Amino acid sequence: MDPLALTLIELGAVVFCLGLLARLAGRIGMSPIPLYLLGGLAFGAGGIIKLEGMHEFAHLSGEIGVILLLLMLGLEYTAAELFTGLRRSWQAGVLDLVLNFVPGAALALLLGWGGVGAMVMGGVTYISSSGIAAKVITDLGRLGNRETPVVLSILVFEDLAMAVYLPILTATLAGVGFLGGLTTVGIALAVVTMVLMVALRHGHHVSKAVHSENSEVFLLNVLGAALLVAGAASAMQVSAAVGAFMLGIAISGSTAHNATRILEPLRDLFAAIFFVAFGLNTDPTSIPPVLAWALVLAVATAATKMATGIWAARRSGIARPGRFRAGAALVARGEFSIVIAGLAVASGAVPHDLAALATAYVLLMAVMGPLAARYVEPLARPFIRPRAVAPQV
């Protein structure tokens, strides 16, 4: 068969099936990410049917999906909100980092994957899925709850931590020396600081540069700027995803709102292809040997995220039911855990077993997170003492 025809047939079938999977996920009230990963596993190396024609397109589309995920995340915040969130939540953020980075790093060392594997798995277990968390909070009607700002502050801290972590990870995976690594990290921190300063003082100029009343021109401006900045960041040995995130922060006001609205369908499409592409490159037969470790890691890091949320909410004076809800909202891992694992596997610096473990882990956590948020209150009821009622005189 003609290669172009094969690519179009495979791509059309994959995108159509993604739509069916997203519909199924919506009906059963869960994130579609686990289903996308399972779809990729079914049609990749070692799967039911191996797709041969769309690998190059899937790889490039996956890269664009990561850029759009981080761009849209940046559009959610202004620089002022990031600074405020950082001041408000840095203690909880540090606790979150320690409690949730260590289990993944320790398991990687135990499995003999070395320091690089430990750094990767630590990031995989550390970062919560802000997309799943936001959707769960909205779906359960908890946007107005007192614990929700606490949850969002921790997620903001995690996103800022990613802006530092990803360049360090990129340098480590590239195998640069100690001095080269320090240079890369220094450049990344300088770029992040400069962009935050520009966004804080001159964000309206950035917004004006990409804004247009014509939706077609607006889409081309924002998407082109995101790809250009991501490419420039990558050329400076700073993660392309971080470059897109920083651009999102620099765009503010109504321009950010309109950009979110117009880019959302594109993000959903390319992000879905990214998860499928990750699954395509993971051999499903490699998952059973690491499934037990994935379960252990899932239980351990669900507990550490619960502990983080409970501690942070308690410091903010929130009652016990709200503390448990805060912890449960942080449990899910998803898109960014797969982004980290994908960068590592693509570099060839870590064993392929790591991809299998990360896939199994994210599958478990993306399902466990929404369930935990939905059922945490009845499950935690034995640990919530009723308030004493003052005796009537």
Secondary structure as a PSIPRED ss2 file (coil, helix, strand):
# PSIPRED VFORMAT (PSIPRED V4.0)

   1 M C   1.000  0.000  0.000
   2 D C   1.000  0.000  0.000
   3 P H   0.000  1.000  0.000
   4 L H   0.000  1.000  0.000
   5 A H   0.000  1.000  0.000
   6 L H   0.000  1.000  0.000
   7 T H   0.000  1.000  0.000
   8 L H   0.000  1.000  0.000
   9 I H   0.000  1.000  0.000
  10 E H   0.000  1.000  0.000
  11 L H   0.000  1.000  0.000
  12 G H   0.000  1.000  0.000
  13 A H   0.000  1.000  0.000
  14 V H   0.000  1.000  0.000
  15 V H   0.000  1.000  0.000
  16 F H   0.000  1.000  0.000
  17 C H   0.000  1.000  0.000
  18 L H   0.000  1.000  0.000
  19 G H   0.000  1.000  0.000
  20 L H   0.000  1.000  0.000
  21 L H   0.000  1.000  0.000
  22 A H   0.000  1.000  0.000
  23 R H   0.000  1.000  0.000
  24 L H   0.000  1.000  0.000
  25 A H   0.000  1.000  0.000
  26 G H   0.000  1.000  0.000
  27 R H   0.000  1.000  0.000
  28 I H   0.000  1.000  0.000
  29 G C   1.000  0.000  0.000
  30 M C   1.000  0.000  0.000
  31 S C   1.000  0.000  0.000
  32 P C   1.000  0.000  0.000
  33 I H   0.000  1.000  0.000
  34 P H   0.000  1.000  0.000
  35 L H   0.000  1.000  0.000
  36 Y H   0.000  1.000  0.000
  37 L H   0.000  1.000  0.000
  38 L H   0.000  1.000  0.000
  39 G H   0.000  1.000  0.000
  40 G H   0.000  1.000  0.000
  41 L H   0.000  1.000  0.000
  42 A H   0.000  1.000  0.000
  43 F C   1.000  0.000  0.000
  44 G C   1.000  0.000  0.000
  45 A C   1.000  0.000  0.000
  46 G C   1.000  0.000  0.000
  47 G C   1.000  0.000  0.000
  48 I C   1.000  0.000  0.000
  49 I C   1.000  0.000  0.000
  50 K C   1.000  0.000  0.000
  51 L C   1.000  0.000  0.000
  52 E C   1.000  0.000  0.000
  53 G C   1.000  0.000  0.000
  54 M C   1.000  0.000  0.000
  55 H H   0.000  1.000  0.000
  56 E H   0.000  1.000  0.000
  57 F H   0.000  1.000  0.000
  58 A H   0.000  1.000  0.000
  59 H H   0.000  1.000  0.000
  60 L H   0.000  1.000  0.000
  61 S H   0.000  1.000  0.000
  62 G H   0.000  1.000  0.000
  63 E H   0.000  1.000  0.000
  64 I H   0.000  1.000  0.000
  65 G H   0.000  1.000  0.000
  66 V H   0.000  1.000  0.000
  67 I H   0.000  1.000  0.000
  68 L H   0.000  1.000  0.000
  69 L H   0.000  1.000  0.000
  70 L H   0.000  1.000  0.000
  71 L H   0.000  1.000  0.000
  72 M H   0.000  1.000  0.000
  73 L H   0.000  1.000  0.000
  74 G H   0.000  1.000  0.000
  75 L H   0.000  1.000  0.000
  76 E C   1.000  0.000  0.000
  77 Y C   1.000  0.000  0.000
  78 T C   1.000  0.000  0.000
  79 A H   0.000  1.000  0.000
  80 A H   0.000  1.000  0.000
  81 E H   0.000  1.000  0.000
  82 L H   0.000  1.000  0.000
  83 F H   0.000  1.000  0.000
  84 T H   0.000  1.000  0.000
  85 G H   0.000  1.000  0.000
  86 L H   0.000  1.000  0.000
  87 R H   0.000  1.000  0.000
  88 R H   0.000  1.000  0.000
  89 S H   0.000  1.000  0.000
  90 W H   0.000  1.000  0.000
  91 Q H   0.000  1.000  0.000
  92 A H   0.000  1.000  0.000
  93 G H   0.000  1.000  0.000
  94 V H   0.000  1.000  0.000
  95 L H   0.000  1.000  0.000
  96 D H   0.000  1.000  0.000
  97 L H   0.000  1.000  0.000
  98 V H   0.000  1.000  0.000
  99 L H   0.000  1.000  0.000
 100 N H   0.000  1.000  0.000
 101 F H   0.000  1.000  0.000
 102 V H   0.000  1.000  0.000
 103 P H   0.000  1.000  0.000
 104 G H   0.000  1.000  0.000
 105 A H   0.000  1.000  0.000
 106 A H   0.000  1.000  0.000
 107 L H   0.000  1.000  0.000
 108 A H   0.000  1.000  0.000
 109 L H   0.000  1.000  0.000
 110 L H   0.000  1.000  0.000
 111 L C   1.000  0.000  0.000
 112 G C   1.000  0.000  0.000
 113 W C   1.000  0.000  0.000
 114 G H   0.000  1.000  0.000
 115 G H   0.000  1.000  0.000
 116 V H   0.000  1.000  0.000
 117 G H   0.000  1.000  0.000
 118 A H   0.000  1.000  0.000
 119 M H   0.000  1.000  0.000
 120 V H   0.000  1.000  0.000
 121 M H   0.000  1.000  0.000
 122 G H   0.000  1.000  0.000
 123 G H   0.000  1.000  0.000
 124 V H   0.000  1.000  0.000
 125 T H   0.000  1.000  0.000
 126 Y H   0.000  1.000  0.000
 127 I C   1.000  0.000  0.000
 128 S C   1.000  0.000  0.000
 129 S C   1.000  0.000  0.000
 130 S H   0.000  1.000  0.000
 131 G H   0.000  1.000  0.000
 132 I H   0.000  1.000  0.000
 133 A H   0.000  1.000  0.000
 134 A H   0.000  1.000  0.000
 135 K H   0.000  1.000  0.000
 136 V H   0.000  1.000  0.000
 137 I H   0.000  1.000  0.000
 138 T H   0.000  1.000  0.000
 139 D H   0.000  1.000  0.000
 140 L C   1.000  0.000  0.000
 141 G C   1.000  0.000  0.000
 142 R C   1.000  0.000  0.000
 143 L C   1.000  0.000  0.000
 144 G C   1.000  0.000  0.000
 145 N C   1.000  0.000  0.000
 146 R C   1.000  0.000  0.000
 147 E C   1.000  0.000  0.000
 148 T H   0.000  1.000  0.000
 149 P H   0.000  1.000  0.000
 150 V H   0.000  1.000  0.000
 151 V H   0.000  1.000  0.000
 152 L H   0.000  1.000  0.000
 153 S H   0.000  1.000  0.000
 154 I H   0.000  1.000  0.000
 155 L H   0.000  1.000  0.000
 156 V H   0.000  1.000  0.000
 157 F H   0.000  1.000  0.000
 158 E H   0.000  1.000  0.000
 159 D H   0.000  1.000  0.000
 160 L H   0.000  1.000  0.000
 161 A H   0.000  1.000  0.000
 162 M H   0.000  1.000  0.000
 163 A H   0.000  1.000  0.000
 164 V H   0.000  1.000  0.000
 165 Y H   0.000  1.000  0.000
 166 L H   0.000  1.000  0.000
 167 P H   0.000  1.000  0.000
 168 I H   0.000  1.000  0.000
 169 L H   0.000  1.000  0.000
 170 T H   0.000  1.000  0.000
 171 A H   0.000  1.000  0.000
 172 T H   0.000  1.000  0.000
 173 L H   0.000  1.000  0.000
 174 A C   1.000  0.000  0.000
 175 G C   1.000  0.000  0.000
 176 V C   1.000  0.000  0.000
 177 G C   1.000  0.000  0.000
 178 F H   0.000  1.000  0.000
 179 L H   0.000  1.000  0.000
 180 G H   0.000  1.000  0.000
 181 G H   0.000  1.000  0.000
 182 L H   0.000  1.000  0.000
 183 T H   0.000  1.000  0.000
 184 T H   0.000  1.000  0.000
 185 V H   0.000  1.000  0.000
 186 G H   0.000  1.000  0.000
 187 I H   0.000  1.000  0.000
 188 A H   0.000  1.000  0.000
 189 L H   0.000  1.000  0.000
 190 A H   0.000  1.000  0.000
 191 V H   0.000  1.000  0.000
 192 V H   0.000  1.000  0.000
 193 T H   0.000  1.000  0.000
 194 M H   0.000  1.000  0.000
 195 V H   0.000  1.000  0.000
 196 L H   0.000  1.000  0.000
 197 M H   0.000  1.000  0.000
 198 V H   0.000  1.000  0.000
 199 A H   0.000  1.000  0.000
 200 L H   0.000  1.000  0.000
 201 R H   0.000  1.000  0.000
 202 H H   0.000  1.000  0.000
 203 G H   0.000  1.000  0.000
 204 H H   0.000  1.000  0.000
 205 H H   0.000  1.000  0.000
 206 V H   0.000  1.000  0.000
 207 S H   0.000  1.000  0.000
 208 K H   0.000  1.000  0.000
 209 A H   0.000  1.000  0.000
 210 V H   0.000  1.000  0.000
 211 H C   1.000  0.000  0.000
 212 S C   1.000  0.000  0.000
 213 E C   1.000  0.000  0.000
 214 N C   1.000  0.000  0.000
 215 S H   0.000  1.000  0.000
 216 E H   0.000  1.000  0.000
 217 V H   0.000  1.000  0.000
 218 F H   0.000  1.000  0.000
 219 L H   0.000  1.000  0.000
 220 L H   0.000  1.000  0.000
 221 N H   0.000  1.000  0.000
 222 V H   0.000  1.000  0.000
 223 L H   0.000  1.000  0.000
 224 G H   0.000  1.000  0.000
 225 A H   0.000  1.000  0.000
 226 A H   0.000  1.000  0.000
 227 L H   0.000  1.000  0.000
 228 L H   0.000  1.000  0.000
 229 V H   0.000  1.000  0.000
 230 A H   0.000  1.000  0.000
 231 G H   0.000  1.000  0.000
 232 A H   0.000  1.000  0.000
 233 A H   0.000  1.000  0.000
 234 S H   0.000  1.000  0.000
 235 A H   0.000  1.000  0.000
 236 M C   1.000  0.000  0.000
 237 Q C   1.000  0.000  0.000
 238 V C   1.000  0.000  0.000
 239 S C   1.000  0.000  0.000
 240 A H   0.000  1.000  0.000
 241 A H   0.000  1.000  0.000
 242 V H   0.000  1.000  0.000
 243 G H   0.000  1.000  0.000
 244 A H   0.000  1.000  0.000
 245 F H   0.000  1.000  0.000
 246 M H   0.000  1.000  0.000
 247 L H   0.000  1.000  0.000
 248 G H   0.000  1.000  0.000
 249 I H   0.000  1.000  0.000
 250 A H   0.000  1.000  0.000
 251 I C   1.000  0.000  0.000
 252 S C   1.000  0.000  0.000
 253 G H   0.000  1.000  0.000
 254 S H   0.000  1.000  0.000
 255 T H   0.000  1.000  0.000
 256 A H   0.000  1.000  0.000
 257 H H   0.000  1.000  0.000
 258 N H   0.000  1.000  0.000
 259 A H   0.000  1.000  0.000
 260 T H   0.000  1.000  0.000
 261 R H   0.000  1.000  0.000
 262 I H   0.000  1.000  0.000
 263 L H   0.000  1.000  0.000
 264 E H   0.000  1.000  0.000
 265 P H   0.000  1.000  0.000
 266 L H   0.000  1.000  0.000
 267 R H   0.000  1.000  0.000
 268 D H   0.000  1.000  0.000
 269 L H   0.000  1.000  0.000
 270 F H   0.000  1.000  0.000
 271 A H   0.000  1.000  0.000
 272 A H   0.000  1.000  0.000
 273 I H   0.000  1.000  0.000
 274 F H   0.000  1.000  0.000
 275 F H   0.000  1.000  0.000
 276 V H   0.000  1.000  0.000
 277 A H   0.000  1.000  0.000
 278 F H   0.000  1.000  0.000
 279 G H   0.000  1.000  0.000
 280 L H   0.000  1.000  0.000
 281 N C   1.000  0.000  0.000
 282 T C   1.000  0.000  0.000
 283 D C   1.000  0.000  0.000
 284 P H   0.000  1.000  0.000
 285 T H   0.000  1.000  0.000
 286 S H   0.000  1.000  0.000
 287 I C   1.000  0.000  0.000
 288 P H   0.000  1.000  0.000
 289 P H   0.000  1.000  0.000
 290 V H   0.000  1.000  0.000
 291 L H   0.000  1.000  0.000
 292 A H   0.000  1.000  0.000
 293 W H   0.000  1.000  0.000
 294 A H   0.000  1.000  0.000
 295 L H   0.000  1.000  0.000
 296 V H   0.000  1.000  0.000
 297 L H   0.000  1.000  0.000
 298 A H   0.000  1.000  0.000
 299 V H   0.000  1.000  0.000
 300 A H   0.000  1.000  0.000
 301 T H   0.000  1.000  0.000
 302 A H   0.000  1.000  0.000
 303 A H   0.000  1.000  0.000
 304 T H   0.000  1.000  0.000
 305 K H   0.000  1.000  0.000
 306 M H   0.000  1.000  0.000
 307 A H   0.000  1.000  0.000
 308 T H   0.000  1.000  0.000
 309 G H   0.000  1.000  0.000
 310 I H   0.000  1.000  0.000
 311 W H   0.000  1.000  0.000
 312 A H   0.000  1.000  0.000
 313 A H   0.000  1.000  0.000
 314 R H   0.000  1.000  0.000
 315 R H   0.000  1.000  0.000
 316 S C   1.000  0.000  0.000
 317 G C   1.000  0.000  0.000
 318 I C   1.000  0.000  0.000
 319 A C   1.000  0.000  0.000
 320 R H   0.000  1.000  0.000
 321 P H   0.000  1.000  0.000
 322 G H   0.000  1.000  0.000
 323 R H   0.000  1.000  0.000
 324 F H   0.000  1.000  0.000
 325 R H   0.000  1.000  0.000
 326 A H   0.000  1.000  0.000
 327 G H   0.000  1.000  0.000
 328 A H   0.000  1.000  0.000
 329 A H   0.000  1.000  0.000
 330 L C   1.000  0.000  0.000
 331 V C   1.000  0.000  0.000
 332 A C   1.000  0.000  0.000
 333 R C   1.000  0.000  0.000
 334 G C   1.000  0.000  0.000
 335 E H   0.000  1.000  0.000
 336 F H   0.000  1.000  0.000
 337 S H   0.000  1.000  0.000
 338 I H   0.000  1.000  0.000
 339 V H   0.000  1.000  0.000
 340 I H   0.000  1.000  0.000
 341 A H   0.000  1.000  0.000
 342 G H   0.000  1.000  0.000
 343 L H   0.000  1.000  0.000
 344 A H   0.000  1.000  0.000
 345 V H   0.000  1.000  0.000
 346 A H   0.000  1.000  0.000
 347 S H   0.000  1.000  0.000
 348 G C   1.000  0.000  0.000
 349 A C   1.000  0.000  0.000
 350 V C   1.000  0.000  0.000
 351 P C   1.000  0.000  0.000
 352 H H   0.000  1.000  0.000
 353 D H   0.000  1.000  0.000
 354 L H   0.000  1.000  0.000
 355 A H   0.000  1.000  0.000
 356 A H   0.000  1.000  0.000
 357 L H   0.000  1.000  0.000
 358 A H   0.000  1.000  0.000
 359 T H   0.000  1.000  0.000
 360 A H   0.000  1.000  0.000
 361 Y H   0.000  1.000  0.000
 362 V H   0.000  1.000  0.000
 363 L H   0.000  1.000  0.000
 364 L H   0.000  1.000  0.000
 365 M H   0.000  1.000  0.000
 366 A H   0.000  1.000  0.000
 367 V H   0.000  1.000  0.000
 368 M H   0.000  1.000  0.000
 369 G H   0.000  1.000  0.000
 370 P H   0.000  1.000  0.000
 371 L H   0.000  1.000  0.000
 372 A H   0.000  1.000  0.000
 373 A H   0.000  1.000  0.000
 374 R H   0.000  1.000  0.000
 375 Y H   0.000  1.000  0.000
 376 V H   0.000  1.000  0.000
 377 E H   0.000  1.000  0.000
 378 P H   0.000  1.000  0.000
 379 L H   0.000  1.000  0.000
 380 A H   0.000  1.000  0.000
 381 R H   0.000  1.000  0.000
 382 P H   0.000  1.000  0.000
 383 F H   0.000  1.000  0.000
 384 I C   1.000  0.000  0.000
 385 R C   1.000  0.000  0.000
 386 P C   1.000  0.000  0.000
 387 R C   1.000  0.000  0.000
 388 A C   1.000  0.000  0.000
 389 V C   1.000  0.000  0.000
 390 A C   1.000  0.000  0.000
 391 P C   1.000  0.000  0.000
 392 Q C   1.000  0.000  0.000
 393 V C   1.000  0.000  0.000
